[in-house]
Every structure is written in C-alpha cells, then in structure tokens.
C-alpha cells in the first residue's frame, strides 16, 4: 500500500498566527476565548491545558476574565466594539485574509452595491462578515438566489473557505438571473484553501482512497472530503488516528492523505505513522485465501 501526502495540506499561516497570539495572551494572564479559535477539538483541548476559558462572541457577559480573544474567523466591528466598551481587553486573532474579505464587502457597500456573501449562513466567519450590514444576504445554493431582492448592482464576496468552483458557478448564475444588473465579484477565497483544493485534485488523480484529517465541524475540512468524493475517490474524514479502520485498506492500494487548515502538524504525522503500521500488518494475499479456506 502506498501512502502519499498532499503537496499542500494542514495548518495555514492564519491559524498558526492565531494560536501564537492565544498562547501569548494566556501567558500574560487569564483569558476567555470567544467561540472556538479554529474548528478543531484537539486545539480546544490544548488551549484548555493553558487555562484558556470559554465564552461566546455574541453573549456579552459570557467572559469572567478581563482579557478576551476573538477567533481566527473574525467578528463584526459591532461585536468587537461591544466587547471593548464593556472594559475587556481584546486580543484579536482574526486572520488577515478574513479581514480582507471584511474590507472588500465594506468597499462594495460604500460603492452602492447590494451585499451578497457566498457561504454558510450559520458559520461564525459569515456571521461576522454580514454582522455590520443587516441588509446583506447569504447564499450557498443556486436556489438561494431566488430570495435576493432585485437590485441594480450586486457586490459579491465569499466565505474564505468555500470551493472556488462553487463560488464562480453561483456568481455566473446570479448574472444570468439578473442580466440587467451589474454584478461585481471580489474573490475572497483564501490562497491556502485554493492550494489545498488543487493539491487534493492532483492527489485524486493517483489515489483511490483519501484520508482527510480535521475537525468534523471545520468547513474547509468538510469541503476537502466532499471534493475528494466528487473526484471519484473514497474519502474518510477523521479527527484522530485512532479512527482509522484497517478494513478500509488493502495491499497495493494508493492512499492519499490531506488535512484541513486547522489540523495540527502532529495529528497529520500520527495519522501517516498509523497508516504505515496498518499497511505493514495487512494480510498477505496467500494468508487471506487460506484463512478464507480457498
Ligand atoms: S483558512 Fe484561510 S482565511 Fe482561514 S485562517 Fe487559514 S488562511 Fe486565514
């Protein structure tokens, strides 16, 4: 069995920066994280060992410490200011590429465009993006476009971790539904997401089974799993090496490994080591036949 790691996989610079800032803040004194720093339960567990407490971004009063941390997914200016106004010292770990998406949306609104965000309406990043623009609409599927009010000018951005192809398809559909309107699209899908998606496509050309490592509620990890299936591979998404199941594998199989942008390096390393162990213990074809009595 051959095991190949995707050329681009795992933790991105935005998550690394957020982790570093959180470590530094925790060293300075007691802090409360407003939500999940990134969508990975192993990272949550690690932060708990540093004494980082848990609060909620949209519930003022959910932090008993003076220091609070805004996650890498960002927040609306309204929420950020509200926490500052209640006397909290805010450490803001918003990824610079999420900030870029906020700036792009603000510029479009200032320019008179009706704001449209492509993404998951319940995701914390998207809630932050639209939080300062109550008129903004969030769309994820073509059917959602029917709910948009008619406007002369639409300004479109996307959640940073959406698959670019889906985003481009929706922008095209919006143009077709409103041929008389101007549709201005700013591509805010982040570079690490694009790299991981295209590296996965390469991996799927030579592998039959793909192991995707990352948090179950991590959007970009889920997108990698879905993409691997769309490319015709069998994909298994796991958070931890102990979830690997030997029955998924067989001798001679080409197995690819990738990981979401919030996955720790050591988790990916452990998964690869575990896979090597499984590969070394796969039954020899002869042994298998004799076990089956053939
Ligand atoms: S996935 Fe992209 S936007 Fe999110 S933290 Fe990483 S680099 Fe930033």
Boltz pocket constraint, residues with backbone or C-beta under 6 A from the ligand:
constraints:
  - pocket:
      binder: B
      contacts: [[A, 12], [A, 13], [A, 14], [A, 15], [A, 72], [A, 95], [A, 96], [A, 97], [A, 98], [A, 160], [A, 161], [A, 190], [A, 191], [A, 192], [A, 193], [A, 220], [A, 261]]
      max_distance: 6.0
